Amino acid sequence: MTTGFFKWSPDYLEGAVMFEKAAKSFTASGLELRAQEAWLEYSRCSEASDEMTGAAEGLQEAAFLCKDYD
């Protein structure tokens, strides 16, 4: 998500793909907090690249990982 000399703007579409892969890996590994953070970043990247379905999916997956501890 960084810019450089030849890259003037962040590639949100590629970022969304990478965050989705990371979120799925974290979920499979049992790291719910890291997976939740990755899903939220996936949602932000999807929204920035005008992929509203992906943004909604990321928020939904992050919400499913939330647990209510009393």
SULMO-V763370 format. One record per pair of residues at least 12 apart in sequence whose C-alpha atoms are under 7 Angstrom apart, sorted by the first residue. I is the first residue (numbers start at 0). J is the second residue. Records with the same first field share a line. If there is no record, write none. Layout:
BEGIN
I=J, J
END
This chain:
BEGIN
0=14
11=44, 45, 47, 48
12=44, 45, 48
14=44
15=41, 44, 45
18=37, 38, 40, 41
19=37, 38, 41
21=37
22=34, 37, 38
31=64
35=61, 64
38=57, 58, 60, 61
39=57, 58, 61
41=57
42=54, 55, 57, 58
END
